[in-house]
Amino acid sequence: MSELASTDHALQAPEPARPILSVNNIEVIYDHVILVLKGVSLTVPQGGIVAILGANGAGKTTTLKAISNLLHSERGEVTKGSIEFDGGRIDRLSPNELVRRGCIQVMEGRHCFGHLSIEENLLTGAFTRRDGRAAIRDDLEMIYNYFPRLKQRRHSMAGYTSGGEQQMCAIGRAMMSRPKMILLDEPSMGLAPQVVDEIFEIVKDLNTRQGVSFLVAEQNTNMALKYATYGYILETGRIVMDGAADALRDNEDVKEFYLGIGGEGRKSFRNVKSYKRRKRWLN
């Protein structure tokens, strides 16, 4: 009997790993009246790459700012739900406290300090660290190994570098804080396709080698689903579809409306999407 019990125990599936990020049914309101996010829930597994997809204005950036606690500067607030990171509630923390815990956002638009050099920009990412200059210098060399172009331009003013180099600088600066997770907002925006490929390959490498989790908000659905393991599609502040990246790429509605691959005899965008919204929201 004991042998049978031990066999049954051995056959049990292991418990899934605790997600590093859990967003639970949040609502976001701007100026006390404008409802922007409506019951958004999502999770990011430890060491995963998850994509938030959708058109401009769908609520992707607002979702990231809700997580990183940057809404108050824009007169926004999370009015319902909760956000947990690495096992603890974070929706009442200040942005700098969240960075110290290991969650950092790379903002849309490649925000760099234009009057500082590339290397000075990177070193600002280590401002919260207390592990000494040697460790910071080692990490700086690691960033240069991932981004060789930044090493070539290390003494150039960031404001005079290309858009791709500024995006690399913003990601490298985030990595200098030794994060557990990076919130990456529209990394492909305004960049040439070959540069976008290069940046996403580096994101994948950072995820694989450094174990950094990524939540990527992106309009380029095809590129995001190529590198992510799971995706959420946002429309007008609601998640209307989610699933494994492979399943989303193969979904006919996603192909037609987000990947630009049309089908014959299909219903209109309005009819199909309104049906899907009603069905999902009522479940």
C-alpha positions as CSV (number, residue, x, y, z in Angstrom):
1,M,0.0,0.0,0.0
2,S,2.8,2.4,0.9
3,E,4.5,1.6,-2.4
4,L,1.3,2.5,-4.3
5,A,1.0,5.7,-2.4
6,S,4.6,6.7,-3.2
7,T,3.9,5.9,-6.8
8,D,0.8,8.1,-6.9
9,H,2.8,10.9,-5.2
10,A,5.6,10.6,-7.8
11,L,3.0,10.9,-10.6
12,Q,1.6,14.1,-9.3
13,A,2.4,17.2,-11.4
14,P,4.7,19.7,-9.8
15,E,3.0,22.9,-8.6
16,P,3.3,25.8,-11.0
17,A,5.9,28.4,-10.0
18,R,4.5,31.5,-8.3
19,P,4.2,34.4,-10.8
20,I,6.6,37.3,-10.3
21,L,3.7,39.7,-11.2
22,S,0.0,39.4,-10.6
23,V,-2.4,42.1,-11.7
24,N,-5.8,41.4,-10.2
25,N,-9.0,43.0,-11.7
26,I,-7.7,46.6,-11.6
27,E,-9.6,49.7,-12.7
28,V,-7.8,53.0,-13.5
29,I,-9.5,56.4,-13.5
30,Y,-8.0,59.7,-14.7
31,D,-9.1,63.0,-13.3
32,H,-11.6,61.2,-11.0
33,V,-14.0,60.7,-13.9
34,I,-12.4,59.0,-16.9
35,L,-12.4,55.2,-16.7
36,V,-9.5,53.9,-18.7
37,L,-8.9,50.4,-17.5
38,K,-11.8,48.1,-16.7
39,G,-11.2,44.9,-14.8
40,V,-7.7,44.1,-16.2
41,S,-6.0,41.0,-14.9
42,L,-2.8,39.4,-16.0
43,T,0.2,37.4,-14.7
44,V,3.9,37.2,-15.6
45,P,5.6,34.0,-14.7
46,Q,9.1,34.0,-13.1
47,G,11.6,34.3,-15.9
48,G,8.9,34.7,-18.6
49,I,8.3,37.2,-21.5
50,V,4.6,38.3,-21.7
51,A,3.2,40.7,-24.3
52,I,0.4,43.2,-23.9
53,L,-1.0,43.8,-27.4
54,G,-3.4,46.3,-28.9
55,A,-3.8,49.4,-31.0
56,N,-2.8,52.9,-29.9
57,G,-5.1,54.0,-27.1
58,A,-6.1,50.5,-26.0
59,G,-4.6,51.0,-22.5
60,K,-1.2,49.3,-22.8
61,T,0.8,52.2,-21.4
62,T,-1.7,52.9,-18.7
63,T,-1.4,49.2,-17.6
64,L,2.4,49.5,-17.3
65,K,2.2,52.8,-15.4
66,A,-0.4,51.3,-13.1
67,I,2.1,48.6,-12.2
68,S,5.1,50.9,-11.9
69,N,3.0,53.5,-9.9
70,L,3.6,56.4,-12.3
71,L,-0.1,57.3,-12.7
72,H,-0.2,60.0,-10.0
73,S,1.9,62.4,-12.1
74,E,-0.8,62.2,-14.8
75,R,-3.7,62.5,-12.3
76,G,-4.5,58.9,-12.6
77,E,-5.1,56.2,-9.9
78,V,-5.9,52.6,-9.5
79,T,-9.3,52.6,-7.9
80,K,-10.1,48.9,-7.7
81,G,-8.1,45.6,-7.6
82,S,-4.6,44.9,-6.5
83,I,-1.1,44.4,-7.9
84,E,1.4,42.0,-6.5
85,F,5.1,41.7,-7.4
86,D,7.5,39.1,-6.1
87,G,5.0,37.9,-3.4
88,G,3.9,41.3,-2.0
89,R,1.4,44.1,-2.7
90,I,3.0,47.0,-4.5
91,D,0.1,49.3,-5.6
92,R,0.8,51.6,-2.6
93,L,4.5,51.8,-3.0
94,S,6.3,54.8,-4.5
95,P,8.1,54.3,-7.8
96,N,11.6,54.5,-6.3
97,E,10.6,51.8,-3.7
98,L,9.4,49.6,-6.5
99,V,12.7,50.0,-8.3
100,R,14.5,49.0,-5.2
101,R,12.4,45.8,-5.1
102,G,13.5,45.0,-8.6
103,C,10.7,46.2,-11.0
104,I,11.6,49.0,-13.4
105,Q,9.9,50.5,-16.5
106,V,11.5,51.5,-19.7
107,M,9.3,54.3,-20.9
108,E,7.8,54.7,-24.4
109,G,9.8,57.1,-26.5
110,R,13.3,56.2,-25.5
111,H,13.7,58.6,-22.6
112,C,17.4,59.4,-22.1
113,F,19.2,62.3,-20.5
114,G,20.1,64.0,-23.7
115,H,22.8,66.2,-22.2
116,L,24.6,63.3,-20.6
117,S,26.9,60.8,-22.4
118,I,25.7,57.2,-23.0
119,E,27.9,55.9,-20.2
120,E,26.6,58.6,-17.8
121,N,23.1,57.6,-18.7
122,L,23.9,53.9,-17.9
123,L,25.5,54.8,-14.6
124,T,22.3,56.6,-13.5
125,G,20.6,53.3,-13.6
126,A,22.8,52.1,-10.7
127,F,21.9,55.0,-8.5
128,T,19.9,52.9,-6.0
129,R,22.6,50.2,-5.7
130,R,24.8,49.8,-2.6
131,D,27.1,47.0,-3.7
132,G,30.2,49.1,-4.6
133,R,31.9,50.5,-7.6
134,A,33.6,47.3,-8.7
135,A,30.2,45.5,-9.1
136,I,28.8,48.5,-11.0
137,R,31.8,48.5,-13.3
138,D,31.4,44.8,-13.9
139,D,27.7,45.3,-14.8
140,L,28.6,48.2,-17.1
141,E,30.9,45.9,-19.1
142,M,28.1,43.3,-19.2
143,I,25.9,45.9,-20.8
144,Y,28.5,46.8,-23.3
145,N,28.8,43.1,-24.2
146,Y,25.1,43.0,-24.9
147,F,25.1,46.4,-26.7
148,P,28.5,46.8,-28.5
149,R,27.3,49.9,-30.2
150,L,26.9,51.6,-26.9
151,K,30.5,50.9,-26.1
152,Q,31.5,52.6,-29.3
153,R,29.4,55.6,-28.5
154,R,30.0,55.6,-24.7
155,H,31.3,59.2,-24.7
156,S,28.8,60.6,-27.1
157,M,25.9,62.8,-25.8
158,A,22.8,60.6,-25.8
159,G,20.7,63.3,-27.4
160,Y,22.8,63.1,-30.6
161,T,22.7,59.3,-31.0
162,S,20.2,57.4,-33.2
163,G,16.8,56.2,-32.0
164,G,18.0,52.6,-31.9
165,E,21.0,53.5,-29.8
166,Q,18.8,55.5,-27.4
167,Q,16.5,52.6,-27.0
168,M,19.5,50.3,-26.2
169,C,20.7,52.9,-23.7
170,A,17.3,53.0,-22.0
171,I,17.2,49.2,-21.7
172,G,20.8,49.1,-20.6
173,R,20.2,51.7,-17.9
174,A,17.3,49.6,-16.6
175,M,19.6,46.6,-16.5
176,M,22.1,48.5,-14.4
177,S,19.6,48.5,-11.5
178,R,19.8,44.7,-11.5
179,P,16.0,44.3,-11.9
180,K,14.0,41.1,-11.5
181,M,11.5,42.4,-14.1
182,I,11.4,45.1,-16.8
183,L,8.2,46.7,-18.1
184,L,9.1,47.6,-21.7
185,D,6.8,50.1,-23.4
186,E,6.6,50.1,-27.2
187,P,10.3,49.2,-27.8
188,S,9.8,49.1,-31.6
189,M,8.2,52.5,-32.0
190,G,9.9,54.6,-34.7
191,L,12.7,52.2,-35.3
192,A,13.9,50.5,-38.5
193,P,12.9,46.8,-38.7
194,Q,16.5,45.5,-38.5
195,V,17.0,47.5,-35.3
196,V,13.8,46.2,-33.8
197,D,15.0,42.6,-34.5
198,E,18.3,43.4,-32.8
199,I,16.6,44.8,-29.7
200,F,14.2,41.9,-29.3
201,E,17.0,39.4,-29.7
202,I,18.8,41.2,-26.9
203,V,15.7,41.1,-24.8
204,K,15.5,37.4,-25.3
205,D,19.1,37.0,-24.4
206,L,18.7,39.0,-21.2
207,N,15.7,36.9,-20.3
208,T,17.6,33.6,-21.0
209,R,21.0,34.5,-19.5
210,Q,20.2,36.9,-16.8
211,G,16.7,35.5,-15.8
212,V,15.0,38.9,-16.1
213,S,11.2,38.7,-16.6
214,F,9.7,41.1,-19.2
215,L,6.2,42.5,-19.7
216,V,6.2,44.1,-23.1
217,A,3.5,46.5,-24.4
218,E,3.7,46.5,-28.1
219,Q,1.7,47.5,-31.2
220,N,3.9,45.3,-33.4
221,T,1.9,42.1,-32.7
222,N,3.9,39.9,-35.0
223,M,7.2,40.8,-33.4
224,A,5.9,40.6,-29.9
225,L,4.4,37.1,-30.4
226,K,7.6,35.9,-31.9
227,Y,9.5,36.4,-28.7
228,A,6.8,36.2,-26.0
229,T,5.5,33.0,-24.4
230,Y,2.1,34.4,-23.6
231,G,0.0,37.4,-24.7
232,Y,-2.9,39.6,-23.7
233,I,-4.9,41.7,-26.2
234,L,-6.3,44.9,-24.9
235,E,-9.1,46.9,-26.5
236,T,-10.6,50.1,-25.0
237,G,-9.3,49.2,-21.6
238,R,-10.4,45.6,-21.4
239,I,-8.6,42.3,-22.1
240,V,-10.6,40.7,-24.9
241,M,-8.3,37.8,-25.6
242,D,-5.3,36.0,-24.1
243,G,-3.4,32.8,-24.5
244,A,-0.1,31.2,-25.4
245,A,1.8,33.1,-28.1
246,D,1.6,30.2,-30.5
247,A,-2.1,29.9,-30.1
248,L,-2.6,33.7,-30.6
249,R,-0.5,33.6,-33.8
250,D,-2.7,30.8,-35.1
251,N,-6.0,32.4,-34.1
252,E,-7.9,33.5,-37.2
253,D,-9.2,36.8,-35.6
254,V,-5.7,37.7,-34.5
255,K,-4.3,37.0,-37.9
256,E,-6.9,39.2,-39.6
257,F,-7.2,42.1,-37.2
258,Y,-3.7,42.3,-35.7
259,L,-1.3,40.5,-38.1
260,G,-2.9,41.8,-41.3
261,I,-3.6,38.4,-42.8
262,G,-7.1,38.4,-44.2
263,G,-9.5,35.5,-44.7
264,E,-12.2,34.9,-47.3
265,G,-15.8,35.4,-46.4
266,R,-15.1,36.7,-43.0
267,K,-17.4,38.9,-40.9
268,S,-16.7,42.5,-40.5
269,F,-14.3,43.7,-37.8
270,R,-17.2,45.4,-35.9
271,N,-19.4,42.3,-35.8
272,V,-16.7,39.8,-34.8
273,K,-15.1,42.0,-32.2
274,S,-18.4,43.1,-30.6
275,Y,-19.4,39.4,-30.3
276,K,-16.2,38.5,-28.7
277,R,-16.4,41.4,-26.3
278,R,-19.9,40.5,-25.1
279,K,-19.0,36.8,-24.8
280,R,-15.8,37.5,-22.8
281,W,-17.2,40.2,-20.5
282,L,-20.2,38.1,-19.5
283,N,-18.2,35.1,-18.6
